[in-house]
Amino acid sequence: LIEEPGPDDAPPTLLEQPENRSAAVDLALFYQIPGYRDWDPSIIVAASFAIFFAMIVADAGYGAVILLGLWLFWKRLGGTVSQQSWRRYGVIVSAATVIYGVLVGSYFGVAPPDGSLLAKAKLLDLNNFGAMMMISIVVGVLHLVLANALAARAAWGQRRAVANLGWIAALIGGFVLWLSYMKGQSATLGAVILSAGLLAILLFTSERQIKKPIDWLWRLIDGVQGLAGAMGAFGDVLSYMRLFALGLASASLAITFNDLAVSVIHALKGPGILFGLLILIIGHILNFALAMMSGVVHGLRLNYIEFFKWGLPDEGIVFRPFARKEVQE
C-alpha cells in the first residue's frame, strides 16, 4: 500500500541528488540528517564550506599546494563516481582558496611587489581589522538569513514560517542598527526593522492549538521563550568572526616564519642558508597543517552548528532501502 505521509508520520529522509554530487550529500549528512519535511542543504553546505575554508586558510600559495596534491593523485582519486565527486569538490575548494588568497595578497606569507599585477588584484587587507571584522559579520548575517529563508520556505503555510521571517527582519534590523551606530547616523530604520521582527517572533513562534482561552496565554508565553533566542542569534553572528581571526593567524604565522628565516640567513653566514631553508620548510609545513585543520573544523562547524540550528531545526533518520539478503553456500 502506498499513501502520503500524515502529519504524525516521520518517514526516513532520502536526499535525491545526482551521483556526481555525492560529495555534497556526504558533507551535508555527516553531522545531521534533515527531517523529511525539511529542505536539502547539500548544495548550500558545499558552497559555504568552500568559502569559509578559503577565508580561514587565506593564502594563495597554500591553495596551490592543495591543487598540486590533487593533480599528483588525480588518477588514484577517480576510481569510483563518489571519489570523482570528492576530487571535483577538492578542486573547487582549492580554487576558492587561491582566489581568496589573491584578494588578500598572500603567497606563502609574502606580499606581491608594489605596482605588480598581483598587487593590483589585492582588494582586501587582513591588517585592516575594522574592514575584515565587517566582512565576517556580513557573511554571518547573510548565512543565517539564508538559513531562516529556506526554513520559512519549507514550513510555508505554518505559523513558524512567519517566525522565521521575523528572525530575518531581526537579523537585518540588528545589523542596520549596529551599522548606524558605528557611523553615527540615525538608527530609526534599524530599530523599526528589528522591532517588527521581534513582534513577529513573539506572535508566531508558538504552534500551539487554541482549544480554550488559556491557550492564548500559553501561546504568548511560548513567544516570549522564542524571544530568548535573540541572544543566541547575536552570539551566532559573532561566531563568524573566527573567519577573520583564523585567517589573520594563518597569514601572521607564515610571515613570522619568513622573517625568522631571513633573520637567520643574515645572522649566520654560510650555514645560515641551510638553517633558514629548514625554518621555511618546517614552519610552512606546520602552518599548512594548522590551516588545513582549522579550515575543515571551523568551516564545517559554522555550517553544522550555526546554520543548521536556524535552517534545519528538526532532525530526521536516514533512508535505508529494505532488502532481502541470502547467503550463498
N, C-alpha and C positions, 0 to 999 in steps of 0.2 A: 504494500500500500504506500503510495506517495502522497504527501499532503504538505501544505505550507506550515512552517513552524508557528506556533501560537505565542502569545506574549509571555507565557510562563515557561516556554521551552528554551533550552540553552544548547543549540547544536554546536558541534565542533567547527573550527574555523579552517578553511582551505583558501590560501591566497592564490588566485589564478593569475599567474604571470608566465610569459614565455620562458622556456628552459634556459635561454641565453641570458636571462636576468636572475638566475638563481643566486648570484652573489648578493643582490639587493634584498631578496627574500630571506636568505640566511642571516643577513645583517639585522633585518627587522625582527626576526623571530628569535634571535639569540637571547634576548632579555625577557620579552613578554609576548604572549600570543594575543592579538587583538580579539575582542569579542565578536561574535557572529554578526552583530548589527553595527559594528564599528566600520571604519574605513581602512583601506590598505595603505600602510605607512611606508612600504618598502622603498619607493622611488624618492620620497621626501627624505627619509633617513639616509639613503645612499648619497644624495646630493649634499645635504647639510653636513654629513660627516666629512666629505671631501673638502668642503670649505673650512670647517673647523680644524681639520688636520693641517691644512696648508697654513692657516693663521698661527697655529701653535709652533710648527717647525720653523716657518718664517725665514727660509734660506733657499735660494735657487740652486745652490751647489748641492745641498742635501737631496733636493728633489731630483736633480740629475743623477745622483748616485742610485736612487731607487729605480729610475728609468734604466740605468745601466745594468742593474741586477736583474730586472725583468727581461732585458734583451739577452743576457747571458743564459738565462734559464727559460727562454721563450718556448722552445720545443718541449721541454720537460713538463711545462705547466699547461700543455694543450692536449693531454691525454683524453679527457672527457669534456663534455659540454659544460659541466659545472666548473671544472678547472679553467676552461677558456673564459667563462664568465668572470671568475675571480681575476684572471690575468688581464682582461679588458678593464675591469674596475681598478686594478692596480695602476694601469696607465693613466686613468682619469685622475686618481688621487695624486700621483706623482706630477702630472702635468699641472694640476691646480697648485701644487706646492711650488713648482718652478715659476709659474705666473705670479703668485703672490710674492715670492722671493724677489722677482724682478721689480715689482711695485714698491717694495720696501728697500730695494737696493742692497741686498746682502748676498754675497757669493763666498761661502765658507768664511763668513765674518769679514770679508774685505769689501769695502765700498768701491764702486766704479769711479774712474778718474773724472774730475770735473770737466764738463764740456763734451764728454763722450756720449754715444748713442744710448748706452745703458744708463748713464746718469740722467739723461732726459726722460727715460722711461720710469724713473723713480718718482712716484706720486705720493708716497706715504713715508713718514719719518717716525720710526719706532721710539726715538727720543723725545718726540712731541707728545708728552704724556696726556695732555688735555684732549688732543685730537684722537689719539688711539683709544682713550677711555670712551670718548663719544662714539666711535665706531663700534666698540664692543657692546655698548648699551643699545645702540640702534639695532645691531644684529640680534641681541637678546629680545628686544621688544618685538621685532618683526617675526622672530621664530615662535614666540608664544602667541602672537596674534594669529599667525598661520595655524597653530595647533587648535586654538579656540574656534577659528573659522571652519576648519574641517570637522571639528566635533559638532558645531552647530548644524552644519550641512547633514551630517549623519543622523542627528536627532531632530531634524526639521519636523515641525508639527507637534512637538512636545514642549513643555514649559522650560526644560533645561536648555533648549536651543536659544531661547531669549536670554537666559542667564549667561550663556557663552558669548552672545553678542554684547552683553553688559560688561563682561570681562575684557572684551576687545576695546570697548569705549574707555574702561577704567585704565587699561594699559596705555592707550594712546593719550588719554587726558592727563595721566600722571607724567608721561614723558613731556608733553607740551608744557605742563605746569613747571616741571623742573627746568626745561629749556628757557622758559620765560624768566624764571628766577635767575638763572645764570647770566642772561643777557640784560637783566634789569628792566625788562619790559612788563607790560600789563599781563597779569595771569588770569584774566577773566575767561578767556576761551578755554584754557586748560581746565579751570575749575568747573566750568559748565559741563564739558565733556565727561570729566571724572565723576561729577555728581549724578549725571544721567546714567552712567554705567553702574554706579553703586546702587542707585534706585532700582534698576532692572535686576541686579543680583538679589537685592532684598526681596523683591516681589515674586520672582520667578524661579528661584533656586529650588524650592520645595516641589516635589511631585505628589505630595500627599493629597488623597482624595477628600473632598468635602462631603462628609456624611452627617455631621452635626455642627452646630455653631462653634463649639470649642475647637474644631479643626482649623478654623480661620486663625485662631491664636497660635496653634501649633505650626501652621504654615509660616506665620510671621517669625516665630522662633527659629524655624529652620533657615529662614532667610538671614536672620542675624548671625547664625552659625556660619552661613556661607560667606558673609562679610568678613569673618575672621580670616579667610583665605587671602585678604588683601596684603597682610604682612608676608605671607608665603610668596605671593606674586612679586613683591618688592625684592625679597631675597633671591628668588629665581632669576630675576633680571640681572641682579648684581653678580650671580654666578657666572655670567658670560664674561665678566672681567678677566677670568682666567685665560681667555683667548689672548688678550693683550699682555698679561703678566708672564705667561709661559713663553710667548713669542719673544718678548723682551729678554727673558732669561736665556733662551737658546742663543739669540744673537749676541748677548753680552758675553756668554761663555766662549763663543767662537772668537770674538775679538780679544778676549783675555788670553786665550791660548796663542793667538797670533802675536800679540805684543810680547808675551813671555818668551816665545821662540826667537823673536827678533832681538830681544834684550840679551839672551844667552849667546846668540851668534856674535853680537858686537862685543860682549864682555870677554868671551873666550876665543882667542884667535886659533884657527886650526880645528881642534876638536869641537869648538862651539857650533860648527856647521852640523856635525853629526848629532850633537845633543839637541840642537834646535829642530832638526828634522824629526827626531824621536818625539819631542814635545808636540810638534804639529800633528804627527800621525796618531799618537796615543790620545792626545787631547781631543782631536776631532772625532776619533772613533768613539770615545766616551760620550762626547756631546751628541753625536749622531744617535747613539743608543738611547740616551736620555730623551732626546727629542722624539724618537720613534715611540717610545713607551708613553710619554706624555701625550703625544698626538692621538694614539689609539685609545688610551684610558679616558682622557678628558673629552676627546671628540665624541666617543660613544656615550659617556656619562651625560653630556648635555642633551643628547637625544633620548636616552633611556629614562633619565630621572626628570629633568625639567620638561622636555617636550611631551613625553608620554603621560606625564602627570596631568597636563591640561588637555591634551588631544585624545588620549585613549584611557578614560577613567575605568573602563571595565576590562577585566582580563578573561580571555577565553581558553579553550583547550584545543590542542592541535588535532586536525583531522587525520586519522589513520585508516586506510582502506581495510574493510573487512575481507579476510581471505582465509581460504582453507588450504592448509599445507599438509602434504603427505611425505612420509619418509620413504625414500627409495632403498630397497634392500638389494 
